[in-house]
């Protein structure tokens, strides 16, 4: 029996077919698909990073705006408190100044005081002098 040489059978087994592309073309196509997908993945990662940075900046801007609003409110509350306290302190100072000033009673004030004392004495003693 005659055995075909490897060179003879190699041509038959590895010959290009119309249905299957040659091995080199299939490998090239696969490598191209991998590279295209790798590039697409890199682009997707870059877009995701850019989106994450934008979201983070938006959050920081929101936090800054909230902080500014809180500072404004705190400032308004402090200013109102300081006005109220200042008015109260001024009223207390006015009252203290009035209490510290010497007041010489007027003759009608002395007469009213003497009448009040007489009425009180009468009530306490049962009308006896």
GIHU-V771586 format. One record per backbone hydrogen bond with DSSP energy under -1.0 kcal/mol. CO is the residue of the C=O (numbers start at 1). NH is the residue of the N-H. If there is no record, write none. Layout:
co = (CO,CO)
nh = (NH,NH)
This chain:
co = (5,6,7,9,10,22,23,24,25,26,27,28,29,30,31,32,33,34,35,36,37,38,39,40,41,42,43,44,45,46,47,48,49,50,51,52,53,54,55,56,57,58,59,60,61,62,63,64,65,66,67,68,69,70,71,72,73,74,75,76,77,78,79,80,81,82,83,84,85,86,87,88,89,90,91,92,93,94,95,96,97,106,107,108,109,110,111,112,113,114,115,116,117,118,119,120,121,122)
nh = (9,10,11,13,14,26,27,28,29,30,31,32,33,34,35,36,37,38,39,40,41,42,43,44,45,46,47,48,49,50,51,52,53,54,55,56,57,58,59,60,61,62,63,64,65,66,67,68,69,70,71,72,73,74,75,76,77,78,79,80,81,82,83,84,85,86,87,88,89,90,91,92,93,94,95,96,97,98,99,100,101,110,111,112,113,114,115,116,117,118,119,120,121,122,123,124,125,127)
